[in-house]
Amino acid sequence: METEWLRTFLVAAKTENFGEAAEKRFLSQSTVTKHIHHLEKELKTSLFERSGKKVRLNMAGAYFFVKAEKLIEMLDDSLKSTQAFLDGYTSNLTIGVAPQIANSILPMIIEHFNTNKPHIQISLELLNSNEIGEAVYRGAIDIGLSKIIPIRELQIEVIADEAIQLVSPPSKSEVEPTELLKNETILTHEYAPYWEDIQQVLISKFPSHKSMKVNQTEVIKNFVKQGLGIAFLPQSIVQKEGEEGILCIRSLNLFQHIMSQTYFISKYISSDIQAFLESSKAIYSTLTGSKTFTDGSYKGISN
């Protein structure tokens, strides 16, 4: 049985159209028909109900689809891992990371990790912070870097406890922060766990403030650059732009008690995971001066 027959079958089953399957597989329609015919002959049963150009899996086809999909997935994983071995990698870690971390501090963590563990291959999955804990729990990723503590019982460690900064466009660098808070639109992120604490201060001290929800940190930063508002963001997220003069960064006494935590999440402990944890803590500590655990051990949190 040829694996190409299986790949063609899977695409045909999903599209329910041999012509569309041919386009997706970069084959002629006659070749798709031949692949299906060979497969049905091998299995000694039909797999589709045919009605003109439309096809639909019959009972045998639906049963075989599940088996074929798993078989191709296993084959592709084996090919990928073998190639990684030939390229010099001895193991693999899949990291699930929130976009705001991926776009700021993650490249430095990976560079640090690769220097110390060059034979471990890294795969990345971009996820919202509220999705990361569940992905770790299900085994879809090995490690999660998140701004939100998960509800699952997992291995969790706070790797950064950093200051929140008021961010404004450089064009307003001479404007007093209190005037900014009174007159400018404050851009907020719905998944920012520190926002409630910030809002309490704003309601108390600046009751007439204006705010607008934006669900991506990179969009918030871009809006601030364009002069569309101001924002409260963690230090590590905006440090590079601040150093380059792209954003104006302010620390305010009114908000100095509010901190942003970053969590390192995993289901199991291994030497590879521990090594990535140490790289994460090292970079956060160097860049932000944030408080991190230094004993190299996990702090399990049960929820």
Residue pairs with C-beta under 8 A, 6 or more apart in sequence:
1 39
1 42
2 35
2 38
3 72
3 75
4 35
5 35
5 36
5 38
5 39
5 42
6 39
6 68
6 71
6 72
7 25
7 72
8 21
8 25
8 27
8 31
8 32
8 35
8 36
9 35
9 36
9 39
9 47
9 64
9 65
9 68
10 65
10 68
10 69
10 72
11 21
11 24
11 25
12 18
12 21
12 32
12 36
12 48
12 55
13 47
13 48
13 57
13 61
13 65
15 21
15 24
16 54
16 55
16 56
17 53
17 54
17 55
18 29
18 32
18 33
18 36
18 53
18 55
19 29
19 53
21 27
21 32
22 28
22 29
22 31
22 32
25 32
27 35
36 47
36 48
39 47
40 46
40 47
43 60
43 64
45 60
46 58
46 60
46 61
47 57
47 58
47 60
47 61
47 64
48 55
48 56
48 57
48 58
48 61
49 55
49 56
49 57
49 58
57 65
81 92
84 92
84 121
88 118
88 119
89 119
89 120
89 121
90 119
90 120
91 119
91 120
91 121
91 272
92 120
92 121
92 122
92 123
93 120
93 121
93 122
93 123
93 142
93 143
93 272
93 273
93 276
94 123
94 124
94 125
94 140
94 141
94 142
94 143
95 122
95 123
95 124
95 125
95 141
95 142
95 143
95 144
95 145
95 276
96 124
96 125
96 126
96 127
96 131
96 132
96 135
96 136
96 140
96 141
96 143
96 144
96 145
96 146
97 106
97 124
97 125
97 126
97 127
97 132
97 144
97 145
97 146
98 126
98 127
98 128
98 129
98 132
98 145
98 146
98 147
99 126
99 128
99 216
99 217
99 218
100 147
100 217
100 218
100 234
100 237
101 145
101 146
101 147
101 237
101 262
102 124
102 126
103 217
103 218
104 236
104 237
104 238
104 239
104 240
105 236
105 237
105 283
105 284
105 287
106 124
106 145
108 283
108 287
109 276
109 279
109 280
109 283
110 122
110 279
112 279
112 282
112 283
113 120
113 122
113 275
113 276
113 279
114 122
116 275
116 279
117 272
117 275
117 276
120 272
120 275
125 135
125 140
125 141
127 135
127 141
127 144
128 191
129 146
129 147
129 148
129 191
130 148
130 191
132 141
132 144
132 145
132 146
132 148
132 150
132 265
133 144
133 146
133 148
133 149
133 150
133 151
133 152
133 154
133 265
134 150
134 152
135 141
135 144
136 142
136 143
136 144
136 150
136 152
136 154
136 265
136 266
136 267
137 150
137 152
137 154
137 267
139 267
142 266
142 267
142 273
143 264
143 265
143 266
143 273
143 276
144 150
144 263
144 264
144 265
144 266
145 159
145 262
145 263
145 264
145 265
145 280
146 262
146 263
146 265
147 191
147 192
147 193
147 234
147 260
147 261
147 262
147 263
148 191
148 193
148 263
149 156
149 193
149 261
149 263
149 301
149 303
150 156
150 263
150 265
150 303
151 303
152 303
153 301
153 302
153 303
154 265
154 266
154 267
154 300
154 301
155 265
155 266
155 267
155 268
155 269
155 298
155 300
156 263
156 264
156 265
156 298
156 299
156 300
156 301
157 263
157 264
157 277
157 293
157 298
157 299
158 261
158 262
158 263
158 264
158 292
158 293
158 299
159 262
159 263
159 264
159 277
159 280
159 281
159 284
159 292
159 293
160 236
160 260
160 261
160 262
160 284
160 288
160 290
160 291
160 292
161 259
161 260
161 261
161 290
161 291
161 292
162 234
162 235
162 236
162 259
162 260
162 262
162 284
162 288
162 290
163 234
163 235
163 251
163 256
163 259
163 260
163 288
164 194
164 198
164 232
164 233
164 234
164 235
164 255
164 258
164 259
164 260
165 232
165 233
165 234
165 235
165 238
165 242
165 249
165 250
165 251
166 177
166 180
166 181
166 230
166 231
166 232
166 249
166 250
166 251
166 252
166 255
167 221
167 224
167 230
167 231
167 232
167 233
167 238
167 247
167 248
167 249
167 250
168 175
168 180
168 184
168 224
168 230
168 247
168 248
168 250
169 224
169 225
169 226
169 227
169 247
169 248
170 245
170 246
170 247
170 248
171 227
172 180
172 184
172 227
172 230
172 248
173 248
177 250
177 252
178 206
180 230
181 202
181 205
181 206
181 209
181 230
182 206
182 208
182 209
184 210
184 229
184 230
185 210
185 211
185 212
185 228
185 229
185 230
186 202
186 209
186 210
186 211
186 212
186 229
186 230
186 231
186 232
187 211
187 212
187 214
187 220
187 223
187 224
187 228
187 229
187 230
187 231
188 195
188 211
188 212
188 213
188 214
188 220
188 231
188 232
189 195
189 213
189 214
189 215
189 216
189 217
189 220
190 213
190 215
191 215
192 232
192 260
193 260
193 261
194 232
194 258
194 259
194 260
195 232
197 257
197 258
198 232
198 255
198 258
201 254
201 255
201 258
202 209
202 211
205 254
212 229
214 220
214 223
217 233
217 237
220 231
220 233
221 231
221 233
221 237
221 238
221 241
221 247
223 229
223 231
224 230
224 231
224 247
225 241
225 246
225 247
232 255
234 260
234 262
235 260
235 288
235 290
236 262
236 284
236 287
236 288
236 290
238 247
238 249
239 249
239 287
239 288
241 247
241 249
242 248
242 249
262 284
264 277
264 280
264 281
266 273
266 298
269 298
274 296
277 296
277 298
278 296
281 292
281 293
281 294
284 290
284 292
285 292
293 299
